[in-house]
Amino acid sequence: MSGGRVELGLGAGWYEQEHTAYGIPFPKEKFARLEEQLAIVTGLWKTPVGETFSHDGAHYQLTDSPALPKPAQDRVPVLIGGHGPTRTPRLAARFADEFNMPFASVEDSERQFGRVRSAAEEAGRKGDDLVYSNALIACVGKDDAEVARRAAAIGREVPELKENGLTGSPAEVVEKIGRYAEAGASRIYLQIMDLDDLDHLELISSQVQSQLG
């Protein structure tokens, strides 16, 4: 339907309450399951038409799958993210086209990007083979009062939002994005909590996005 404008983000699951609310199991071995899921999905995509794919794992078994249908694009970009210092970088190095650091400080992001780069090089890839990105909550205002009002509307405190998000005046947010870029990020995903505040989106578009190259 999208003509190939598809990317796959896959994670192990972290918020047990969400699983409980929708009846989705939250197994202890979820990280091992994720590794097999990534191997299966990417293996199916890589299998040439006319050939079959098999996987004999601890959690999943596929035998002679025709690996159909194929995606529209030659390769579906795979996004992996997380804070884990060891297994997450290793999985990203093996499977990911993009690594995302969610809701973290500039300093923590820089450390994790470095771990992923090192893991990629150990796996025989170049560190720059991956796109590095951040997901950050946005709370932007023309002045301090507007920032405080928007923070209150989503039940958050301004100091906390400034620590691990994009919060403040447009100039402050542009400067903060620059710091994430210096840490290695080339893409930023904005989490907008108050979807009814269209003026917020207009402010970000006209006074933040317009200043970014």
C-alpha positions, -999 to 999 in steps of 0.1 A, spaced: 0 0 0 29 24 7 48 15 -24 78 4 -4 79 32 22 81 7 50 106 3 79 105 -23 106 111 -15 142 112 -46 164 119 -48 201 118 -73 230 90 -55 249 96 -36 281 64 -24 296 48 -54 313 15 -35 321 8 -31 284 13 -68 278 -11 -76 307 -37 -51 295 -39 -68 261 -32 -104 270 2 -106 254 27 -129 272 57 -112 288 82 -141 289 115 -139 308 134 -151 277 120 -123 256 154 -111 244 163 -145 231 130 -146 213 137 -112 197 170 -125 184 153 -154 167 125 -132 154 151 -109 138 169 -138 123 137 -152 109 123 -120 95 155 -109 78 162 -145 67 128 -147 50 133 -114 32 168 -125 20 156 -158 6 155 -157 -32 122 -164 -49 121 -201 -57 142 -211 -27 131 -219 8 140 -208 43 143 -229 75 150 -220 111 155 -245 139 156 -224 171 148 -227 208 115 -208 204 106 -209 167 109 -236 140 103 -230 103 108 -257 77 111 -251 40 92 -218 40 87 -203 6 94 -169 22 66 -152 4 53 -126 -2 83 -104 -7 83 -67 3 81 -41 -25 116 -27 -18 148 -47 -22 155 -43 15 132 -33 43 152 -11 68 153 -27 103 154 -4 133 165 -16 167 168 5 198 174 5 235 196 12 265 211 -22 271 249 -20 271 257 -54 257 231 -75 240 213 -45 224 244 -32 206 253 -68 195 218 -73 180 219 -39 163 253 -47 148 240 -80 134 206 -70 121 199 -32 121 200 -5 95 192 21 122 199 22 159 176 44 180 182 56 215 149 64 232 143 92 257 179 95 269 204 123 276 230 135 251 257 119 272 239 85 275 232 86 238 268 92 229 279 63 250 254 39 235 261 50 200 298 43 207 289 8 219 269 1 188 297 14 165 322 -9 183 299 -39 181 293 -32 143 331 -31 137 335 -63 157 308 -79 135 327 -69 103 306 -38 95 316 -2 94 302 19 123 288 44 97 267 16 81 240 23 106 218 54 110 218 67 146 187 83 159 170 96 191 134 95 201 126 125 224 96 141 239 90 176 226 77 205 248 84 238 231 71 272 239 77 308 228 86 317 265 89 300 299 53 304 307 42 286 275 67 258 281 54 254 317 18 254 305 25 227 279 45 206 305 16 208 330 -9 198 303 9 165 299 16 160 336 54 165 334 79 187 351 100 212 331 134 203 347 129 166 340 118 173 304 148 195 298 171 167 310 160 140 287 139 158 260 136 187 237 121 213 260 123 251 261 123 279 236 128 272 199 164 285 202 170 261 232 156 232 213 176 239 182 208 241 203 199 208 221 193 190 187 227 202 177 242 185 208 225 153 199 239 156 163 274 161 178 268 129 198 261 110 166 224 113 159 213 121 123 176 116 129 152 127 156 118 113 163 95 137 183 70 124 208 41 148 209 19 140 239 -9 166 235 -23 159 201 -49 186 204 -23 214 207 -19 222 170 -2 255 179 26 234 193 31 217 160 31 250 142 57 264 165 80 234 160 75 236 123 81 273 118 107 280 144 126 247 150 124 227 119 130 257 97 164 262 114 177 227 108 197 218 77 
